[in-house]
C-alpha cells in the first residue's frame, strides 16, 4: 500500500529573485532552449570532474549487527562512510551542488522538466539504504521503499522541514514530500537497525551530483556563468582543502566559484588528503 504524506517546515523562507522565463506546459522556472537561443538569453554547459584519495585506499569498516542478524548478516554489507576505489583511488559519495546566491535564482534547463515531479527512491535494501546518498528537488516526492523481509523505520531530522518517520513493514513503501530546500545533506537512519545510515540532500533546483564508485560526477545543463558550488562528504562534511596538479587549494566552508562555459567543462581531478577523513 502506498501512503502519501507532506513534510512542511514551520519556518518562512524568502525566495531569491525570479525564474528566467517559462514555457507553456512546463513547470514554472524551466527555460525552453529554443526560446533562450532566440532571445540570446541563456546558454548551458556540463560540469564533470573527479575526486580521488591521496593515499593507499583504506579497507572499508565492518559493521556491527545487533538486530535481525539472521537476515541482515547474509549480505555482508560493509560501512559506506568512506568508499575508495582500489584501482584508481576514486572516492564515492562526495556531494557537489550549486549553492543558490541570495537575490539570484538559476534558470533551469528544459531537460529537467520531465523529472520535476518524479519519485526519488530511497530503499531499505539488504539492511542498508540504497543509494547511500540521495539528492532530490522540492518538487519531487521521496519514495521510501522496504525491499527487505524485515521491518525498518526510516528517520530524517531536517532543519527546514518537519522530520520524517516512516515505519515500513516488509515489502511496503511510503511517499513523502519535502518542500523546503536544506542547506546541506541530512542524515537518514533506521532506529531498528542502528548501523544503517544514509544521507539526503534537498534543493529547489536540480544542479546536484554524487560521485560514483570511480569518484566521478557530471552535472548536466548548468546555466552558463559564474556560480558557487559546495563540496561535501559525510566524514569531514564541508571539504575545505583539495589538491589539483600539485597545487593545494583552500575552499572556505567547502565553497568554490566555478565559471560555466557553454558546452563541456572539465572540473579536473582533485585529490583529498587522508587527514580529512580522520
C-alpha positions, 0 to 999 in steps of 0.5 A, spaced: 500 500 500 502 506 498 501 512 503 502 519 501 504 524 506 507 532 506 513 534 510 512 542 511 517 546 515 514 551 520 519 556 518 518 562 512 523 562 507 524 568 502 525 566 495 531 569 491 529 573 485 525 570 479 525 564 474 528 566 467 522 565 463 517 559 462 514 555 457 507 553 456 506 546 459 512 546 463 513 547 470 514 554 472 522 556 472 524 551 466 527 555 460 525 552 453 532 552 449 529 554 443 526 560 446 533 562 450 537 561 443 532 566 440 532 571 445 540 570 446 538 569 453 541 563 456 546 558 454 548 551 458 554 547 459 556 540 463 560 540 469 564 533 470 570 532 474 573 527 479 575 526 486 580 521 488 584 519 495 591 521 496 593 515 499 593 507 499 585 506 499 583 504 506 579 497 507 572 499 508 569 498 516 565 492 518 559 493 521 556 491 527 549 487 527 545 487 533 538 486 530 535 481 525 542 478 524 539 472 521 537 476 515 541 482 515 548 478 516 547 474 509 549 480 505 555 482 508 554 489 507 560 493 509 560 501 512 559 506 506 562 512 510 568 512 506 568 508 499 575 508 495 576 505 489 582 500 489 584 501 482 584 508 481 583 511 488 576 514 486 572 516 492 564 515 492 559 519 495 562 526 495 556 531 494 557 537 489 551 542 488 550 549 486 549 553 492 543 558 490 546 566 491 541 570 495 537 575 490 539 570 484 535 564 482 538 559 476 534 558 470 533 551 469 534 547 463 528 544 459 531 537 460 529 537 467 522 538 466 520 531 465 523 529 472 520 535 476 515 531 479 518 524 479 519 519 485 526 519 488 527 512 491 530 511 497 530 503 499 531 499 505 535 494 501 539 488 504 539 492 511 542 498 508 539 504 504 540 504 497 543 509 494 547 511 500 546 518 498 540 521 495 539 528 492 532 530 490 528 537 488 522 540 492 518 538 487 519 531 487 516 526 492 521 521 496 519 514 495 521 510 501 521 503 499 522 496 504 525 491 499 527 487 505 523 481 509 524 485 515 521 491 518 525 498 518 523 505 520 526 510 516 528 517 520 530 524 517 531 530 522 531 536 517 532 543 519 527 546 514 522 541 514 518 537 519 522 530 520 520 524 517 518 517 520 516 512 516 515 505 519 515 500 513 513 493 514 516 488 509 515 489 502 511 496 503 513 503 501 511 510 503 511 517 499 513 523 502 514 530 500 519 535 502 518 542 500 523 546 503 530 546 500 536 544 506 542 547 506 546 541 506 545 533 506 541 530 512 542 524 515 537 518 514 537 512 519 533 506 521 532 506 529 531 498 528 537 497 525 542 502 528 548 501 523 544 503 517 545 510 515 544 514 509 544 521 507 539 526 503 540 532 500 534 537 498 534 543 493 529 547 489 533 546 483 536 540 480 544 542 479 546 536 484 551 530 483 554 524 487 560 521 485 560 514 483 564 508 485 570 511 480 569 518 484 566 521 478 560 526 477 557 530 471 552 535 472 548 536 466 545 543 463 548 548 468 546 555 466 552 558 463 556 563 468 559 564 474 556 560 480 558 557 487 558 550 488 559 546 495 563 540 496 561 535 501 562 528 504 559 525 510 566 524 514 569 531 514 562 534 511 564 541 508 571 539 504 575 545 505 582 543 502 583 539 495 589 538 491 589 539 483 596 538 479 600 539 485 597 545 487 593 545 494 587 549 494 583 552 500 575 552 499 572 556 505 566 552 508 567 547 502 565 553 497 568 554 490 566 559 484 566 555 478 565 559 471 560 555 466 562 555 459 557 553 454 558 546 452 563 541 456 567 543 462 572 539 465 572 540 473 579 536 473 581 531 478 582 533 485 585 529 490 583 529 498 588 528 503 587 522 508 587 527 514 580 529 512 577 523 513 580 522 520 
